[in-house]
Amino acid sequence: MIIILLGPPGAGKGTQAQRLEREHGLKQLSTGDMLRAAAKSGTDVGLRAKEVMDRGELVSDDIVVQIIAEALTREECVNGYILDGFPRTVAQAGALDAMLEQRGVKLDAVVEIVVPEDVLVERISGRFACAKCGATYHDTFHRPKTDGVCDVCGAHEFVRRDDDRPDAVRQRLKVYKAQTEPLLPYYRERGILIRIDGDRPMDAVAAEIDRALGIENLEPPECDGDDGTGTAG
Ligand code: AP5
């Protein structure tokens, strides 16, 4: 299954993509995470991308298309994937269509997560993530079960993003409206756009996404130590 998660900054794309990977074995492909990793590793492209990201602007189409083209060749994508933060412009959507056609696969659904702007700002201002595995938390809405310890990997270090400053957030919201919202009619016309009310508790959003995708009864993927009795959703 190939899914796009669309929505403004703070809508919950990363949160739901991480969960879909954990519960359903669909690989999360987050262009934001990949660009932050490139910046951290200090590559030329990464450092230039970081400057753009910190201002709340979009990195060039060429760079992100190349990043995704490389990611789609990975073995871990064979069971399907979730595109989180890509495409973000009409040009990127065209490039994705061409890549999928070349690989002989098709897009199953585009999930738009809808959240009012005041809620987005509140979510972004309280967000932090595990420095080791990237699992996302919130000061109020989603704290780790044990304070200071990541639920997923047990690490003790957390980070906040440089582009979560109020001025960069305002710019990211503007850019979303101007450059990414035009993708909604693009996918609506193809009959694959699903609208989800994201202004509800995470579990309720998760359940609606799974129902809309028809995967609410799908078993989680097998992994080491799993006795196979777990349930999804
Ligand atoms: P990216 O990393 O993709 O950021 P974004 O789209 O701005 O989205 P966010 O990560 O801020 O929000 P999210 O929707 O994932 O929300 P989350 O789940 O974290 O991109 C960053 C930058 O990289 C871009 O600005 C651009 O410069 C560049 N870039 C990336 N892709 C690009 C592309 N394709 N082209 C060009 N440039 C690109 O949730 C937010 C918070 O809310 C968390 O704390 C979470 O715990 C909490 N939360 C989530 N759901 C709920 C809920 N239901 N109730 C309460 N709290 C919730």
Residues whose N, C-alpha, C, O or C-beta is under 5 A from the ligand:
A	BS01	AP5	G7 P8 P9 G10 A11 G12 K13 G14 T15 Q16 T31 G32 D33 V52 M53 G56 E57 L58 V59 V64 D84 G85 F86 P87 R88 R123 I124 G126 R127 F128 T136 Y137 H138 F141 H142 R172 G198 R200 P201 M202 V205
